[in-house]
Amino acid sequence: MNAREMILNKIARTRGARGKTEKPVPLRPALAAQEGGAGLDQFVRLAKSLGCGFSFIERIEEAPRVVAALLSGQSLSHDIWLSDDETLAQLQWQEAGLALHADRSRDALDGVVAVTGAVAGLAETGAVVVASSMRHPFALGLLPDVHVVVLSADRVVAGMEDVWPLIRQAGGNRLPRAVSLVGGPSRTGDIEATLVMGAHGPRALHIVLVGEGQAPLS
């Protein structure tokens, strides 16, 4: 028994307990305890309150059609910058009338539409969790004017504690260089207390939520 254990045991005996002091169970706020359907509903509700738009589809193959309809409805160009996620790359984007672009330079990404996956959705806050990788350069979530996230419903987790195992899994059991919790479109009220959208990132964040049982997107 080392000195630390002796001190802890002495404290435990003083408090009338026997043996080692039990490790306390970490407390979770109620918002971080919602799982399953309740957690998914909470994620959608909180994300909408943060200004996110939503589309709901049953199959991942429907994503190109939904994105094309979204852009048409907002009178936006059908040019998109797609992350290199294998699941997204296999979809028929061009058949849906969308033009794919590969230039990831700062000037090329400024003010465009990016379509990416995400590591997870966080029911606790309504945020989308994005991790940097070779397949997902961080600039795709910062420089475009519109960010469309295709997210599998089974990647919506209850609380912050549940996110980190998914982040490690996405990085091959290694933490990525950067992780971002995207809580809606970029905004600021610093200038004359007037809300300005798109001040430090995309002015619009739209989540395409794919039904249960789909391949995870990261």
For each residue, the residues with C-beta under 8 A, 3 or more apart:
1: 5 6 9
2: 5 6
3: 6 7
4: 7 8
5: 1 2 8 9 20
6: 1 2 3 9 10
7: 3 4 10 11
8: 4 5 11 12 20 21
9: 1 5 6 12 13 19 20
10: 6 7 13 14
11: 7 8 14 15 21
12: 8 9 15 17 18 19 20 21
13: 9 10 16 17 18
14: 10 11
15: 11 12
16: 13
17: 12 13 21
18: 12 13
19: 9 12
20: 5 8 9 12
21: 8 11 12 17
22:
23:
24:
25:
26: 161
27:
28: 32 33 159 161
29: 32 33 124 159
30: 33 34
31: 34 42 123 124 125 159
32: 28 29 123 124 158 159 160 161
33: 28 29 30 158 159
34: 30 31 38 39 42 123 158
35: 38 39 123 158
36: 39 40
37: 40 41
38: 34 35 41 42
39: 34 35 36 42 43 123 156 157 158
40: 36 37 43 44 123 153 156
41: 37 38 44 45
42: 31 34 38 39 45 46 123 126
43: 39 40 46 47 121 122 123 126 156
44: 40 41 47 48 54 126 209
45: 41 42 48 49 126
46: 42 43 49 50 123 125 126
47: 43 44 50 52 54 121 126 127 128 184 207
48: 44 45 51 52 54 126
49: 45 46 126
50: 46 47 126 127 183 184
51: 48 184 185 187 205
52: 47 48 126 128 184 185 205 206 207
53: 70 204 205 206 207
54: 44 47 48 206 207 208 209
55: 66 70 206 207 208 209
56: 208 209 211
57: 60 62 63 66 208 209 210 211
58: 62 210 211
59: 62 210 211 214
60: 57 63 87 91 150 152 210 214 215
61: 64 91 92
62: 57 58 59 65 66
63: 57 60 66 67 88 91 150 208 210
64: 61 67 68 91 92 93 95 96 98
65: 62 68 69 96
66: 55 57 62 63 69 70 208
67: 63 64 70 71 80 93 96 98 115 148 208
68: 64 65 71 72 78 96 97 98
69: 65 66 72 73
70: 53 55 66 67 73 74 148 206
71: 67 68 74 76 77 78 80 98 113
72: 68 69 75 76 78
73: 69 70
74: 70 71
75: 72
76: 71 72 113 146
77: 71 112 113
78: 68 71 72 97 98 99
79: 98 99 101 112 113
80: 67 71 93 98 99 100 101 112 113 114 115 148
81: 100 101 102 103 104 108 109 112 113 114 115 140 144
82: 88 89 93 100 114 115 116
83: 88 114 115 116 117 135 136 137 140
84: 89 134 135 136
85: 88 89 116 117 135 136 217 218
86: 89 90 135
87: 60 90 91 117 215 217
88: 63 82 83 85 91 115 116 117 150 217
89: 82 84 85 86
90: 86 87
91: 60 61 63 64 87 88
92: 61 64 95 96
93: 64 67 80 82 96 98 100
94: 97 98 99 100
95: 64 92
96: 64 65 67 68 92 93
97: 68 78 94
98: 64 67 68 71 78 79 80 93 94
99: 78 79 80 94
100: 80 81 82 93 94
101: 79 80 81 108 112
102: 81
103: 81 108 109
104: 81 108 109 137 139 140
105: 108 109
106: 109 110 139 143
107: 110
108: 81 101 103 104 105 112
109: 81 103 104 105 106 112 114 139 140 143 144
110: 106 107 143 144
111: 144 145
112: 77 79 80 81 101 108 109 143 144 145 146
113: 71 76 77 79 80 81 144 145 146 147 148
114: 80 81 82 83 109 140 141 143 144 146 147 148 202
115: 67 80 81 82 83 88 148 149 150
116: 82 83 85 88 130 136 140 141 147 148 149 150
117: 83 85 87 88 136 149 150 151 216 217 218
118: 121 128 129 130 149 150 151 155 217 218
119: 129 130 131 155 163 166 167 170 179 218
120: 128 129 151 155 156 157 162 163 166 167
121: 43 47 118 126 127 128 129 151 155 156 157 207 209
122: 43 125 126 127 128 129 156 157 159 160 163 181
123: 31 32 34 35 39 40 42 43 46 126 156 157 158 159
124: 29 31 32 158 159 160
125: 31 46 122 181 183
126: 42 43 44 45 46 47 48 49 50 52 121 122 123 183 184
127: 47 50 121 122 181 182 183
128: 47 52 118 120 121 122 149 151 181 182 205 207
129: 118 119 120 121 122 163 166 167 179 180 181 182
130: 116 118 119 136 138 141 149 179 180 181 182
131: 119 136 167 170 171 176 178 179 180 218
132: 136 137 138 176 177 178 179
133: 136 170 171 176 218
134: 84 137
135: 83 84 85 86 218
136: 83 84 85 116 117 130 131 132 133 140 218
137: 83 104 132 134 140
138: 130 132 141 142 178 180
139: 104 106 109 142 143
140: 81 83 104 109 114 116 136 137 143 144 147
141: 114 116 130 138 144 147 180 182 201 202
142: 138 139 200 201 202
143: 106 109 110 112 114 139 140 201
144: 81 109 110 111 112 113 114 140 141 147 202
145: 111 112 113 198 202 203 204
146: 76 112 113 114 202 203 204 206
147: 113 114 116 140 141 144 182 201 202 204 205 206
148: 67 70 80 113 114 115 116 206 207 208
149: 115 116 117 118 128 130 182 205 206 207 208
150: 60 63 88 115 116 117 118 208 210 217
151: 117 118 120 121 128 155 156 207 208 209 210 217
152: 60 155 210 214 215 216 217
153: 40 156 209 210 211 212 214
154: 212 213 214 216
155: 118 119 120 121 151 152 166 216 217
156: 39 40 43 120 121 122 123 151 153
157: 39 120 121 122 123 162 163 166
158: 32 33 34 35 39 123 124 162
159: 28 29 31 32 33 122 123 124 162 163
160: 32 122 124 163 164
161: 26 28 32 164
162: 120 157 158 159 165 166
163: 119 120 122 129 157 159 160 166 167
164: 160 161 167 168
165: 162 168 169
166: 119 120 129 155 157 162 163 169 170 218
167: 119 120 129 131 163 164 170 171 175 176 179
168: 164 165 171 173 174 175
169: 165 166 173
170: 119 131 133 166 167 176 218
171: 131 133 167 168 174 175 176
172:
173: 168 169
174: 168 171
175: 167 168 171 179
176: 131 132 133 167 170 171 179
177: 132
178: 131 132 138
179: 119 129 130 131 132 167 175 176
180: 129 130 131 138 141
181: 122 125 127 128 129 130
182: 127 128 129 130 141 147 149 205
183: 50 125 126 127
184: 47 50 51 52 126 187 205
185: 51 52 197 198 201 202 203 204 205
186: 197 198 199 200 201 202 203
187: 51 184 195 196 197 198 199
188: 191 195 196 199 200
189: 193 194 195 196
190:
191: 188 194 196
192:
193: 189
194: 189 191
195: 187 188 189
196: 187 188 189 191 199
197: 185 186 187 203 204
198: 145 185 186 187 201 202 203 204
199: 186 187 188 196
200: 142 186 188
201: 141 142 143 147 185 186 198
202: 114 141 142 144 145 146 147 185 186 198 205
203: 145 146 185 186 197 198
204: 53 145 146 147 185 197 198
205: 51 52 53 128 147 149 182 184 185 202
206: 52 53 54 55 70 146 147 148 149
207: 47 52 53 54 55 121 128 148 149 151
208: 54 55 56 57 63 66 67 148 149 150 151
209: 44 54 55 56 57 121 151 153
210: 57 58 59 60 63 150 151 152 153 214
211: 56 57 58 59 153 214
212: 153 154
213: 154
214: 59 60 152 153 154 210 211
215: 60 87 152
216: 117 152 154 155
217: 85 87 88 117 118 150 151 152 155
218: 85 117 118 119 131 133 135 136 166 170
